[in-house]
C-alpha cells in the first residue's frame, strides 16, 4: 500500500521580500506572500482586465526554512518583490487577525514544501 500526499499549488508574484526568522527560541521560519490576480475578459469591450486578487502566505519551517534562508542570503536575486514564483504545500490553519478597522479577517496559509522562481514568466518579463 502506498501513501498519497495532497498538495496545493500557488503561482504568481511575490508581494514583498521574503521574511526570514532565524532559529532561536523557536524553529526557523521563512515566509513568502504570493499574490495572484485573475485576468478576465471585459464583456463590453472584449479586452482583458484585472479581476479578483487572492493572497496566500507560504511558510517554511525547520530545516527547509534554514536551507531557504541560506539561499536567500547567498542569492538575493532569486526571491524578491514582484518575482514570479511557483510554490506548493499543504493547506495549514488560516492566520486569523483583526484588520486596521477592527474587523476579523484570515489569510490562507500553505505549509510550504517547495518554492521555485517561474523561469518562463520571469524571462518573458525581462524580454519586454
C-alpha positions as a printed Julia matrix, in Angstrom:
128×3 Matrix{Float64}:
   0.0    0.0     0.0
   1.34   3.45   -0.86
   0.76   6.8     0.77
  -0.75   9.73   -1.1
   0.28  13.28   -0.31
  -2.03  16.08   -1.35
  -0.55  19.47   -2.14
  -1.89  22.83   -3.27
  -0.11  24.93   -5.86
   0.04  28.71   -5.98
   1.76  30.69   -8.69
   2.23  34.37   -9.39
   4.16  37.27   -7.88
   5.83  37.78   -4.53
   4.05  40.62   -2.74
   7.18  41.58   -0.81
  10.59  40.45    0.25
  10.73  37.05    1.98
  10.54  37.29    5.76
  13.28  35.28    7.43
  13.07  34.32   11.11
  16.29  32.52   12.1
  16.37  29.65   14.53
  16.42  30.92   18.08
  13.9   30.35   20.82
  11.61  28.86   18.13
  12.31  26.86   14.99
  13.47  28.73   11.89
  10.77  30.09    9.58
  10.75  31.73    6.14
   7.52  33.31    4.95
   6.54  34.39    1.43
   3.37  36.26    0.44
   2.16  35.38   -3.06
  -0.48  37.46   -4.88
  -2.49  36.23   -7.84
  -4.79  38.44   -9.89
  -7.23  36.72  -12.22
  -7.35  38.05  -15.77
 -10.92  38.2   -17.1
 -12.41  39.44  -20.38
 -14.49  42.61  -20.2
 -17.93  41.63  -21.61
 -18.39  45.08  -23.18
 -15.04  45.56  -24.92
 -13.64  42.02  -25.1
 -10.37  43.38  -23.65
  -8.67  41.53  -20.81
  -8.74  43.26  -17.44
  -7.72  42.53  -13.86
 -10.21  40.55  -11.81
 -10.12  39.38   -8.21
  -6.77  39.33   -6.38
  -6.03  36.48   -3.98
  -3.22  36.38   -1.43
  -1.61  33.27    0.03
   1.09  33.09    2.67
   3.57  30.24    2.16
   5.52  29.33    5.31
   8.55  27.09    5.5
   9.72  25.85    8.9
  12.62  23.91   10.36
  15.33  22.51    8.08
  13.54  23.7     4.92
  13.45  27.24    6.3
  17.14  27.08    7.22
  18.05  26.0     3.67
  15.9   28.75    2.15
  17.35  31.39    4.5
  20.84  30.33    3.44
  19.85  30.53   -0.26
  18.25  33.96    0.22
  21.42  35.21    1.94
  23.7   33.84   -0.78
  21.48  34.71   -3.76
  19.3   37.79   -3.07
  18.45  37.9    -6.81
  16.36  34.7    -6.61
  13.39  35.8    -4.45
  12.36  39.45   -4.34
   9.22  41.58   -4.56
   7.49  41.19   -7.93
   9.31  37.99   -8.85
   7.09  35.3   -10.38
   7.21  32.07   -8.36
   5.55  28.68   -8.1
   5.05  27.32   -4.59
   3.35  24.23   -3.3
   2.48  22.86    0.06
  -0.24  21.53    2.31
  -3.08  23.75    3.46
  -2.38  24.86    7.04
  -4.59  26.53    9.62
  -5.54  30.02    8.45
  -3.86  33.0    10.05
  -6.66  34.88   11.82
  -6.33  38.51   12.93
  -8.16  41.83   13.33
  -7.57  44.29   10.49
  -6.93  48.03   10.92
 -10.68  48.68   11.17
 -11.13  46.05   13.87
 -12.84  43.52   11.57
 -12.0   39.84   11.84
 -10.03  38.54    8.88
  -7.98  35.48    7.94
  -5.27  34.62    5.41
  -4.84  31.38    3.52
  -1.62  29.69    4.64
   0.3   26.87    2.97
   2.84  24.81    4.89
   5.46  25.06    2.16
   7.08  22.04    0.58
   8.87  23.8    -2.3
   9.14  27.24   -3.92
  10.89  28.0    -7.21
  11.13  31.03   -9.49
   8.81  30.8   -12.52
  11.62  30.97  -15.06
   9.43  31.28  -18.17
   7.36  34.14  -16.77
  10.43  35.96  -15.48
  12.2   35.6   -18.86
   9.12  36.96  -20.67
   9.09  39.99  -18.41
  12.79  40.62  -18.99
  12.28  40.44  -22.77
   9.54  43.11  -22.73
